[in-house]
Amino acid sequence: MEIRVIGGGLAGSEACYQLLKRGYKVKLYEMRKIKQTPCHQTSDLCELVCSNSLKSMETSTASGTLKAELQSLDSLLLKCAEKARVPSGGALAVNRKEFSCYVEEELNKFSNFERIDKEYTQIDSTIPTIVATGPLTSDLLAENIAKLIGNSDNLHFYDAVAPIISGDSLDYDKLFFANRYDKGEESDYLNCGMNKQEYINFYNELVNGKVANLHNFEKGEIFESCMPIEVMAKRGADTIRYGMMKPIGITNPKTGERYYAVVQLRKENVEGSAYNLVGFQTNLTFPEQKRIFSMLPGLENAEFLRYGVIHRNTFLNSPEHLDCYFNLKNYKNIYFAGQITGVEGYVESIMSGLIASINLHADITNTCKYLAPSTTITGSLQRHISTKNIDFQPMNANFGILPPHDNLIRDKKLRKIAYYERAINDIKEYNKNFVL
């Protein structure tokens, strides 16, 4: 049987693998060889547009918990991410190009896989399909989706991307490698320390910097975790100093010096030939980014490999149109996956593609569908996108969406670990009822 997957991002690629290994002929439609989005730069599958980090692997985090859940479900993309991993402390950060290559290599091993490079604009409800076109869905397909669901009440918010800087252009005499609280033997982050006057000068320029124009932009439409740094800064002089520029726990190992504010740079690859400015999502104009970010000590001659941008993300009012299996209501053959469904984040998108494909397979084979326990991040996100909410917003992995633990655990870290242990135990027990 032929199944169509629309969109070659994280959700679409994971869905392809799950369907291919179950024996289906999969046609993956990806338009970026002939028509680019406002933010992508290549036609590679699984191109990471924003950060190169898939967040924490720690068992005391919701992100680490979700990864462990997906590993129990044989996620291809997490395996590829491990192969493309670059040093990033406790986080899973990848070399973007290698990650994409590994995914494409694995999918191309299947003789029943075909990539079709064209813009897909008309959904055929008679053919089993997973729509995983993401928040940058083309206008023509978005119009077709609106007709399919019977209205055009797609929601949207604005997402921002941080700049990437050439490692060769940095002044390493002014920068230093160090882990927060000296955790680990070798640091994976390059740090830029600032004294109070340097920070004040930078802050004043940042909040007064010229931003790029956005049509129909409204302040309230920015997703909180993607807030541009200049918007965050305008909330107060210390907001970013307690956020992405917090100095707590960081000491210069060369001098023993502590700082008023610290900017961290994360490697884009193992070689360190490119660095991402952590938390510096921005909507400043390109000349302003060059001018203002070059005020940071060590970045005076920074060469920008990619400037930060802000772009509109579109997602469905999923509780109105999708069930907890990611199935479009009233259309048995049509599933959605990825950020277009209202899950927010890389690994969350992988999860949705994986679960949508399992459930499409269940529909075809007339077997039980997969709804993970509510004690798991996976199950809680499935319920989030299908539970009516008058103000439905994108959701990422967090322990706040889980039910309270049966035992009262006052220690915060121990409580998080207990959430992790419960989730992994429950999903493994639940998986025993499925052929995965």
Secondary structure, DSSP 8 states (H G I E B T S, - for coil): -EEEEE--SHHHHHHHHHHHTTT-EEEEE--TTTS--SS--S--TT---S-SEEEE--TTSHHHHHHHHHHTTT-HHHHHHHHTEE--TTEEEE-HHHHHHHHHHHHHT-TTEEEE-S------TTS-EEE--GGG--HHHHHHHHHHHTS---EEEEEE---EEEGGGS-TTS-EE--GGG-SSS--EEEEEE-HHHHHHHHHHHHT--B---TT--GGGB-GGG--HHHHHTT-TTTGGGTTT--TT---TTT----SEEEEEEESSTT-SEEEETT----B-HHHHHHHHTTSTT-TT--EEE---EEEEEE--HHHHB-TTSBBTT-TTEEE-SGGGTB-SHHHHHHHHHHHHHHHHHHHHT-------TTSHHHHHHHHTTS--TT---B---GGGS---SS---SHHHHHHHHHHHHHHHHHHHHTTS--
